[in-house]
Amino acid sequence: MRLSVWAELRGIRYKTAWRMWKAKTLPVPAYQLATGTVVIEGDPAVSSREQRRWFEFSLRVLIKTLTPVMPATVKS
């Protein structure tokens, strides 16, 4: 998973997670792609709480993406 998602699941800011990556203090194995994206390797110890937070985060993103912008209704 991407570093930003990992940070969101743990309730920390992305910038904090990025600093941890740069300082080599992340508590999980990670690597960086040629594009610059930091990828966290599979985290087998993901708790049900983290799974729920990931689900809620994904749901919020999906709703924002799929909800059409409705124009204000005009009364005649």
C-alpha positions in Angstrom: 0.0 0.0 0.0 1.1 3.6 -0.5 2.7 5.5 2.3 -0.2 8.0 2.3 -2.7 5.2 2.9 -0.6 3.6 5.5 -0.4 7.0 7.3 -4.1 7.5 7.1 -4.8 4.1 8.5 -2.6 4.9 11.5 -4.0 8.4 12.1 -0.8 10.2 11.4 -0.1 12.9 8.9 1.5 12.0 5.6 4.4 14.4 6.2 5.2 12.6 9.5 5.2 9.2 7.7 7.4 10.7 5.0 9.9 11.9 7.6 9.9 8.5 9.1 10.7 7.0 5.7 13.5 9.4 5.1 14.9 8.7 8.6 14.6 5.0 8.0 12.5 4.6 11.1 9.3 3.2 9.6 8.2 0.1 11.7 7.4 -1.8 8.5 9.4 -2.7 5.4 9.0 -0.3 2.5 10.6 0.6 -0.8 10.4 3.5 -3.3 9.4 3.2 -6.9 11.2 5.0 -9.7 8.2 7.5 -9.8 9.0 8.4 -6.1 6.0 6.6 -4.6 6.8 4.9 -1.3 5.2 1.5 -1.1 4.7 -0.2 2.3 5.1 -4.0 1.9 2.3 -6.2 3.1 1.5 -5.6 6.7 0.3 -9.0 8.0 -0.6 -7.6 11.4 -3.4 -5.3 10.3 -6.0 -5.1 13.0 -9.7 -5.1 12.4 -9.7 -1.5 13.6 -7.2 -0.6 10.9 -9.3 -2.5 8.3 -12.4 -0.6 9.4 -10.5 2.7 9.1 -9.3 1.7 5.6 -12.9 0.8 4.6 -14.2 4.2 5.9 -11.4 6.1 4.2 -12.1 4.3 0.9 -15.8 4.9 1.2 -15.3 8.6 1.8 -13.1 8.8 -1.3 -15.6 6.8 -3.4 -18.5 9.0 -2.3 -16.6 12.2 -3.1 -15.6 10.8 -6.5 -19.1 9.5 -7.5 -21.3 12.1 -6.1 -22.3 14.4 -8.9 -22.3 18.1 -8.3 -25.9 19.2 -8.3 -26.7 22.7 -9.4 -28.9 24.7 -7.1 -32.6 24.4 -8.0 -34.3 27.5 -9.2 -37.9 28.1 -8.3 -40.1 29.5 -11.0 
